Amino acid sequence: MLISTMNDIPGYEITEVLGEVFGLTVRSRNVGSQLGAAFKSLAGGELKGMTKNLVNSRQEVIDRMVQEAQAKSADSVLAMRFDTSEMGGNWTEICAYGTAVKTRKL
């Protein structure tokens, strides 16, 4: 599956547009890691646990987006973006979305 943040893929022709696809997850913050992050933020530096959680969440939503694209018989996703939003005090929504297409190599 080719995934591009561009609206096209150099060297490929779009032969069919199959529509929007997305992958979504909602994560809650762990009280223990949130407390550890609060202490770490006092000293400065990377919050490695939070970074790891974000990397894992982004991969999860990409995988879900790809599954939806494959269900539509797509071979590529164009204009892929991430979106995040806070829900309540402790929940974060993470979404990957784009346009599922069929392509042909030129």
Summary of the structure (lengths in Angstrom):
residues: 106
radius of gyration: 17.3
end to end distance: 16.9
largest distance: 54.2
contacts: 296
relative contact order: 0.34
helix: 35%
strand: 43%
